[in-house]
């Protein structure tokens, strides 16, 4: 069994437990503006690009301002939470990235803005083993579209259909699957994917410690 051409990690919900932080900041903004929060908005926004989720906040939730003003306000709030509460690194995250980087070119394809990706990579001290990082700000469409994963594979010069993605969210799994990648899912406790989404995955793991060389070899085409 051969190794995959590349291994691409999602960031939020895979390397750091930040989806609840994004949700907390967005709900707080709505409350500050006297607006109610539709529960359906939380899973809808997971994996979207910055403009897509910011437009959801303005158009659906009613947060005042342009999409870029709302995005800056949200990102400032998330960065503040990172600074005040520490970065919630998930168990085995750094070790998994370094372990996979020892096998194949390794990247991050995240819906977070570039500012936060760079902050997390620096704080986790994994920049030396990442070949590329891609934000969905830098591609036409966010997850569940395949653009971010395809861009990461293009920058690494590898075939996406011979590569593995490591994801947690519904939009993320569907994005990687649409790119033709084998998908490993580590479902979060926070809005895990439904069974029909998990059926798109080559493997569903309890944690990143289970992301092993033997496993990714079974997924390589």
C-alpha positions in Angstrom: 0.0 0.0 0.0 1.4 3.4 -1.0 1.3 6.6 0.8 -1.1 9.4 -0.2 0.3 12.2 -2.4 -0.5 14.7 0.4 -2.4 15.1 3.6 -4.5 18.3 4.2 -5.9 19.2 7.6 -8.8 21.4 8.4 -8.0 23.7 11.3 -11.0 24.7 13.4 -12.5 21.6 15.1 -9.5 19.5 14.1 -6.4 21.1 15.4 -8.1 23.6 17.8 -11.5 23.5 19.4 -12.6 26.9 18.2 -16.1 26.3 16.7 -17.7 27.0 20.1 -15.6 30.2 20.3 -16.8 31.4 16.9 -20.4 30.6 18.0 -20.0 32.4 21.3 -18.6 35.6 19.6 -21.4 35.6 17.0 -24.2 35.0 19.5 -22.7 37.8 21.7 -22.7 40.2 18.7 -26.4 39.4 18.0 -27.3 39.9 21.6 -25.4 43.2 21.7 -27.4 44.3 18.7 -30.7 43.2 20.2 -31.2 40.3 17.8 -32.3 36.7 18.3 -30.1 33.9 17.2 -31.6 31.2 14.9 -30.2 27.8 15.9 -29.9 26.7 12.3 -27.3 29.4 11.7 -24.6 27.7 13.8 -24.1 24.6 11.6 -24.8 26.6 8.4 -21.8 28.9 9.0 -19.3 26.1 9.9 -16.9 25.9 7.0 -18.1 28.9 5.0 -15.7 31.5 3.7 -15.3 34.8 5.6 -17.5 36.7 3.1 -20.1 33.9 3.1 -20.6 33.7 6.8 -20.4 37.5 7.3 -23.1 37.9 4.6 -25.2 35.3 6.5 -24.8 37.4 9.6 -25.9 40.6 7.9 -28.6 39.1 5.6 -30.1 36.4 7.8 -29.4 37.4 11.4 -29.5 41.1 10.8 -26.2 42.3 12.2 -25.8 45.9 11.1 -23.0 46.9 8.8 -21.4 45.8 5.6 -20.2 42.2 5.4 -16.5 43.2 5.7 -17.3 45.4 8.8 -19.2 42.4 10.4 -16.3 40.1 9.5 -13.7 42.4 11.1 -15.8 42.7 14.2 -16.2 39.0 14.5 -12.6 38.2 13.8 -11.5 40.8 16.3 -13.7 39.1 18.9 -12.4 35.6 18.1 -8.8 36.9 18.3 -9.6 38.4 21.7 -11.0 35.1 22.9 -7.8 33.3 21.8 -5.7 35.9 23.6 -7.7 35.9 26.9 -8.6 32.3 27.2 -5.6 30.6 25.5 -5.6 28.5 22.4 -7.8 25.4 22.9 -5.5 22.8 21.2 -7.2 19.5 20.6 -5.5 16.3 22.0 -2.9 14.9 19.7 -3.2 17.7 17.1 0.4 18.8 16.9 1.7 15.3 17.1 -0.7 14.3 14.3 0.5 17.1 12.0 4.1 16.2 12.6 3.5 12.5 12.2 1.7 13.0 8.8 4.3 15.5 7.6 6.9 12.7 8.1 5.0 10.7 5.5 3.8 13.1 2.8 3.5 16.9 2.0 1.1 18.3 4.6 -1.0 21.4 4.5 -3.9 23.2 6.2 -7.0 24.3 4.2 -9.2 26.3 6.6 -12.2 28.5 6.5 -10.5 30.8 9.1 -9.1 34.1 7.8 -5.4 34.3 7.0 -4.8 36.4 10.2 -6.0 33.6 12.4 -4.4 30.7 10.5 -1.0 32.4 10.8 -1.6 33.0 14.5 -2.5 29.4 15.2 0.3 27.9 13.1 2.8 30.1 15.0 1.3 29.3 18.4 1.4 25.5 17.6 4.9 25.8 16.2 4.1 23.7 13.2 5.1 26.1 10.4 8.3 24.1 9.7 6.4 21.0 8.7 3.6 22.6 6.6 4.1 22.8 2.9 1.3 25.3 2.4 -1.7 26.9 4.2 -4.8 28.1 2.4 -7.7 30.2 3.7 -11.0 30.2 2.0 -10.6 34.0 1.8 -8.1 33.2 -0.9 -10.4 31.1 -3.2 -13.7 31.9 -4.9 -15.9 29.7 -2.7 -15.8 28.3 0.8 -16.7 24.9 2.0 -18.8 22.8 1.1 -17.3 23.7 -2.3 -13.9 22.0 -3.1 -12.0 25.2 -3.9 -9.8 25.4 -0.7 -8.7 21.8 -0.9 -8.1 22.0 -4.6 -6.0 25.1 -4.1 -3.9 23.5 -1.4 -3.2 20.4 -3.6 -2.4 22.7 -6.6 0.1 24.7 -4.6 1.8 21.4 -3.5 1.8 20.1 -7.0 -0.2 17.0 -6.1 -3.3 15.2 -7.4 -6.2 15.8 -5.0 -7.7 12.4 -5.9 -4.5 10.8 -4.5 -4.6 12.9 -1.3 -6.2 12.7 2.1 -8.2 15.3 4.0 -8.8 15.4 7.7 -12.0 17.1 8.7 -14.7 17.4 11.3 -17.7 19.4 10.0 -20.4 18.6 7.5 -19.4 21.4 5.1 -15.7 20.3 5.5 -16.3 16.7 4.7 -18.4 17.6 1.7 -15.8 20.0 0.5 -13.0 17.5 0.6 -15.2 14.8 -1.0 -16.1 17.1 -3.8 -12.4 17.7 -4.4 -12.1 13.9 -5.0 -10.0 13.3 -1.8 -10.2 10.5 0.6 -11.7 11.9 3.8 -10.9 11.1 7.4 -13.5 12.6 9.8 -13.0 13.2 13.5 -16.5 14.2 14.5 -16.7 16.9 17.2 -19.1 17.0 20.1 -20.2 20.4 18.7 -22.6 19.8 15.8 -21.2 16.6 14.4 -22.0 15.6 10.9 -25.1 13.5 10.2 -24.7 9.8 9.1 -25.3 10.6 5.4 -22.2 12.9 5.5 -20.1 10.4 7.5 -20.8 7.8 4.8 -18.7 9.9 2.4 -15.7 9.3 4.6 -13.0 6.7 4.2 -12.5 6.5 8.0 -14.2 8.0 11.0 -12.0 8.3 14.1 -12.5 9.0 17.8 -9.4 11.2 17.9 -6.2 12.3 16.1 -4.1 9.7 17.9 -5.8 7.2 15.6 -4.5 9.0 12.4 -1.7 6.6 11.7 0.6 5.7 8.8 -1.2 2.4 8.4 -4.6 4.1 8.2 -3.6 6.7 5.5 -1.9 3.9 3.5 -5.3 2.2 3.3 -6.8 5.4 1.9 -4.2 6.1 -0.7 -5.3 5.4 -4.3 
